[in-house]
């Protein structure tokens, strides 16, 4: 039986952050699939890049949060068989129809990683409600699923894993490499790349200190390049950048079409994050063929498998030694690059869409 599945599609408009990527790629994958279901896309305005498919229709509600969540829940209850809640736990709590709630991470429940910020407080208050009301919780990694059940035991028995993927452009697309590297001033020197919003969880001060502790012969040949918009609690990161101004360059937010070339041009992609719900930048770098150094914590070993070098993210020496190992060993970097490309093919948005639709079918 064909279903009408409501999807909270607000995040499609957000260029930055994993939720926007998730929603955009889900819509593309649904349009490319042979699913018989129809999808009612709940948002304030349609996403200009949305695929044109008669199975995908927009239902618009122009209200501020949290009123939007309640209005969307009412609209979904009236017109849909199932709701896929991607952006707010409150919407899932308020609707009267079966709901699948997407859980991207549990960072709000780790105050040492995300202090008393308003968004974290809202998540801590609303997730327990959504856990009780949702028919299924769709965690984007096994680590997130395990964290969810450990912190919210009521989620046990109704949590599934739906793994994300990287945009195929990271393998072959994006702007021409030489043009991008020249525009960002990266043509004359090898570089170690870090990508992610500047926030404490990304652990950039330790990465910077580890890079600054490299032997002089390596510092002379490489620079550390950080890509990402300013987030919150950035003082420590910016102070570390300033201390090592000659070694570290910050590019800020860059256009999405530039990222594939930046990944492909990197000697090493370094991502010593303290916690990730999935770790999409790691998979993007692997898809592009960059040798990856990352943390052996949370979901990151799930993504990297045997195609990355793992370090202790809380130990500057461990990060430094990992960088030395890779920068001093071109054959090892080449082997990791080949392994990364092969492993990245195990993830696809078609698979994510199929798993998500299957979760919706089970609760309808």
N, C-alpha and C positions, 0 to 999 in steps of 0.2 A: 504494500500500500504506500502510495506517495504521501509524504508528510509535508507540512509547512513548518519550517524550522526558523524561528526568530534568532537573529544574531545581533548582539550589541556591537555595532560596527563603528562607534565613535572614534576609536583609536586609529582608524585608517588614515585620518588626517594628520597624525603625528609623525613627522619625519624622524624624530629622535626617539630612541627607546625600543625595547623588544616587543611591547604590545602592539605598536603600530605595524611593525614588520609581520607579526603573527597574523593580524587581521587582514592586511593587504594580500599576503601570500595565500592565506586560506581562501579568500574570495577568488583569486586567480586559479587556484587548484580546483575549486568547486566548479568554476566555469569550464575548465578543461576536462572535467570528469564526465562520466556517463550516468551520474546519479539521477534517479527519477524525481528526487525531492525538489521542493521550491524553498527559497530562502528569502525571508523578509528582513531587510537590513535596517536596523534601528539606529538612527543617528540624528544629529542636528542639521546636517547638510550632506548631500551626496559627495562621495570621493570622486574627483575628476578622473582619476586613473582607473576607476572600476571597470572590469570587463563587461562588455555588453552581452547579456545573456537573458533570455526571457524568464529563466528560473530565478534570477536575482532581481528583486524590486526593493525600492527604498521606502521606508516609512519614517517621516521626519517629524521631530518634536523639538521645538526651539525653547528650551527651558534651562535655567541654571541647575547645577548640581546642588543638593541631592534631589530636587524636585524632578529632574530628568529621569533619574533612576525609577522613581515611583510611577511616573507617567508611562515610561517605556514598559514597565512591568504590566500595567493595565492594558496597554495596547497589545502586547504579546499575548496576554491571557485571552483577549477577545478574538485574535486572528490567527494564532499559531498553535501547533500541536506540542511543540517543544521549544524551550528557550536555551540558547547557548550564551551564557553570561561570561563575557571576556574581560570586562573592565570594572565591574563593581559588584561586590558581594551583596549590596543592598538590593539591587534589582532582583537577584535570585531569591532573596528572602521575601520580597513583596509580591511576587507573581503567584498565580494560582495553578499554573500548568507545570508539568514535569520540567526540571531544569538540570542542565549540565553546566557546572561551574568550572571555568579554567583557572587553575592555580599556577601562577608563573614562578613564585618563590615564596619563602617564608621569612624573608629578611625582616619584616616588621615585628616578628616575634623574637628577634635577636637584638635587644636594645644596644648592645655594645657595637653593633654594625650600623644601626639606624636609630639614633637617639629619639628623644621625644618630639618628633616632627608630627605635624597635624595629620599627614597622610598615613603615617604609621599607626597613630592612635586610632584613626578611623578603621583601618584594617583589623587591628586587634579587637575592636568592638564588634565589627560586622561579620568577620569570617566565622566565628562560632555559630552565628545565626544561620549563615549560608550552609555550613556543614550539616546542620540539623535539617534544613529544608531541601537541600539539593538531593536529587536522585543519584547523581554521579558527580564525582570530582575528578577533573581531567588535569593531572599534574604533568608538566612538560619534561620531567626527567624522573628516573627512579629515586634519585637522591631527594628531590622535592617531595615525591610521594611519601618516602620514608619519614622525612622531616614533618610533613603534614600529619601523618598518623601518630607520630611521637608526641607532637604538641597538641593535637586535637584527636584524641582517641575515638571520638564518634565517627571519624572519617574511615575507620577500618572497615573493610568489606565493601566499600562503595567508591574506592579510588582506583582509577586506571591511569596508565602512562601513555601520553601522546607526544612523541618526540618531535622537536622542531627540525628545521633544515636551513640550509643557506641558499640565498638567491643564486641561480645558475650563472649570473653575470660574474660572480667572483672567480669562476673558472675561465671564462673566455671573453667577458664583456667589459663594459665600462669605457671610459675615455682612453685614448691611446696612451700607453705607458710613458713614452718619452715626453709627451706633452705635459702630462700630469706631474711627473717628477721635475721637469724644468720649471713649471709654474710654482712649485713649492720649494724650489731651490735645493733639490736633492740629487743633482746629477754628478756632483764631484766627490762624493764621500759615501762610504757604506754606512748603513744605519740599522739600529735596532728599533723596532716599531712597537708602540703601545697605543691601543685604541680603547676608548671608553670615557664616559662622563667623569669629570674630575670630582670625585667624592671619596670619602674615607675608605669605603669597602673595596675600591679598586687598588688600594695599597700602593699608590704611586710614590709616596715618600721613600718607602723601602726599595722600590725599583730604582729610583734615582740614586739613592745612596749606594746600592749594589753596583750600579753602572760606574759611579764615581770611584769605586774601590777597585775597578779593573786595573790590571797592569798597564803601565803607561803605553807600551807598544800597542795595546788594543784600543786604548782611548785615543791614540793618535790616528787610528785608521777608521774609527766608527764614531757616530754620534747617536744620542738617544732622541727619538722623535715621538712626541706625544700628540695624539689626535683625539679631540673630544671637547665638548662644550663644558663651560663651568657649571658645576652642580652646587653642592652645599658643603659647608665646613672645609673650605679649600685652603685655608691659611697655611697649614702645614705643607701641603703640596706646593703652593706658590712660593713659599719660603725656600723649599728644597730646590725648586727650579732656579730661583735667584742665586742661591749659593753656588750653583754649578752652571751658571749661565753659558759658559763656553762649551759645555758638554751636552746640554739639553736644549732642545728646541720644541716649542709648543706651537702647533698649527691651529688650535681651536677646532671648532666644528668645520668639517669640509663637506662638499657636496657628495652625495652617495655614489655618484658615478666616478668619483676620484678614488674611492676606497680600494677597488680591485687592483689598480696599478700600485697603490701604496703598499698593499699586502705583498704583491708579486715582487716588488723591488726590495723588500726587507731582507737583510742577512738573517735576522731572527725576529719572530714575533713574540714579545714578552707580555704575559698576562698573569701576574702573580696575585690574582684576586683573592680576597679573604672568604668570599662566599658568592656562589652563583646559583640561580634556579636552573639554568641550562648552560649558559656560556656561549652565546651565539657568536661573538667575535672570534672565539677559538675555532669554531667550525668554518667561519668565513675565511680565516687565514689558512686553514687546512685545505679548503676548496681551491684557494688561490695558489697552493703549493709552497706556502711559507713554512720554514722550520719553526716549530712551536715550543716555547718554554712556558709552562703554566703551573698552577698549584695542584698539589695532590689532595685537594679537599672538595667537599660538596659534590656537585655534578660534573666537575671538570674531567676526572678520569673516565667517566662514562662517555663523554664526547671524544676525548683524545685517544682513548684506548692505548695501543702500543705504538701510536704514531706521534707521541709528544714526549718531551723531557719534563719530569715533574720535580718541583722544588717545594720546600717548606716556606709558605708565604710570610711567616712571622720571623724568619731568620734571614737577615741581610746577607750573611755569609753563604747560605744555601743558594740564594738567588744569584749572588756574584759568581759562585763556583759553577752554577749551571750555565751562565753566560760565557764564562771562560771555556768550558767544555765545548760549547757549540761554536763559538767564534774562532777557536784554535783548531777546529777539526772540520774542514770543508767536506770531506767524504761523509762524515756523519750527518752534516746538514743536508747533503744531497739525499742520503738514505731516508732521513726523516721527512723530507719534502715529498719523495715518492710515496712513502707510506701514508702520509697525510692525505694526498690526493686520492689514493685508493680507499682509505677509510671514509672519506667524506661522501663517497658515492653510496654509502649505506643509508644515508639520510635523504629524504625527499619530501617536498611539500605535498606531492600526490599521496604519499603514505600518511602524512599528518592529517590531510583532509579525510582520507578513508577511515582512519582511526576515530576521528572526531565525529564523522557521520555515523559510524557504527555505535558510538556511545549514545548518540541521540536516538538512534533506532531502538536501542535496548530499553530506554525509559519511556518511550511514547506509549 
